Amino acid sequence: MVDYVESDFRNQQGTRKKLILAHWVEQLKNDDVDTVVLACTHFLHVQDDLKLLLPKTMNIVDSRDGVGRRTKDLLTSLELLSRSNGLISHASGTDFLYYTASSSWEASLQLEMDEKYSLFARRFGLHFGGAWVL
């Protein structure tokens, strides 16, 4: 599913997108899955759609917070964080969060992703740097 999300999913619209996800949801149901762990940041792009398609009894666990906390721990141990929050004061400068975006994305999609990643940056006390468009 990661390959699909990276290459094509965000460019799909409405019914086509739902049909593609419905296939994955059907497999989860057939396998009696009770919890879906979004263990890759790629799945940020499908979380809202999955919530609409998954049965209410199926849990969704978003691992982004855990990944963010672990990244912060690693950067702290390597003395690479610059922000002083009473606990961390190593390098100088400002800490930013950037994400990669496709040059084929429409402006509305990039704005949507900017909003989501900006919230994520604030959650971890980072300045939002925006997208690196590839």
N, C-alpha and C positions, 0 to 999 in steps of 0.2 A: 504494500500500500504506500510506502514511503516514496518509491519511484513514481507512482501515479500522482501523489500529492505534489511532488517536486516538479513534474513535467507538464501536467495537464489539468489537474483538478480545478485550480483556481480560475481557469479559463472557461470552464463548463458553466452552463446556466440552468436554472430551474429544474425542470423535469429530468433532463439528462444527468445532472449532478445527483439527484435523489435516486435515480435508477442504479447508478454506480455504487452509491453508499448502501442502498437497500440490499445489494448482493452480499456485501460484507456483513451487514446486520443479520441477514438470513443465516449465514454460516455461524455467527455467534449464537443465535437462537438454537440452531440445530445441534450445536455442541454443548448446550445447556450452560453457557457462560453466564455467571452472575455478576461479574465485575470486569470492566474494560479499563485497563491502565494505559493512559496516553503517555507512553514512556519516551516519546521523541518530540522535540519541539515542532516537527513537521505537522503534528496532529492538532496544533493550535488552529490550523486552517479548516479542520473538519469538526471540531468540538461542538459548535452550535448546531450543525446539521445532524450530527450523531444524536444529540440530546432529543431532537425532534423525532428521530426514527427508532431509537432504542426503546424497548418496553420500560415502563416506569420502575419495574422491579430490578432492572439491570443498573448497577452502579457505574459511575465514571470517576476514575481517579486521575487527576491532572498532576503530572510529575514536575511541572515547570518550577514550582516553588522549591522542591527538593533539589533540583538541578541548580537553581540559583543560589541556594544556601551552600551547597557543596562547592560551587565555583568561588563563592565568597571565602569559604574556609581555605581553599587552596591558595587563592590570591593573598590571603592574610598570612598563611604559613610561609609563602615565598616573599613576603614583604613587598608586594606589588600594589597594594591599595593605597590611594592617596588621601582619601577622605578621613578626617578626624572626627570620630563619633564617640570619643571617650574610650574606645577600645582599640581602634585602628588608626595609626598615624605613621605610616612608613614612607612611601614615596611622595613626592610633591606633584601637584597638578590636579586635574579634575578627572573623575572616573565617568566614562560614557558607556552607554549601551547602544550598539548598532545592530541592524539586522540586514540580511541580504534580500534583495528584491529582483525580480526579472524586469528587463527593459520592455517586455511584452505586456506587462500589467497595465490596465487602464488606470487613470488617475483616481477613480473612485475606490478601486481595490487598494491602491497604495495608501490612500487616506485612512481606509479601514484598518490596515495593518499598522500604520503609524499610531493610531489610537490605542490599539491593543498592546503594542510593544512599549508605548509611552507609559501606560499604566503599570506594566511589568517593571520598567526602569524605576518608576517612583516607589514601587513596593520594596525595592532593594536599595533605595537611596542613591540612585545613579542619575546622571543627566542623560536625557534622551538625545542621541546623536542623529537619529534618522536612519534612512535606508542607504545601503551601498548597492547601487543598481548595477547588475551584471548583464 
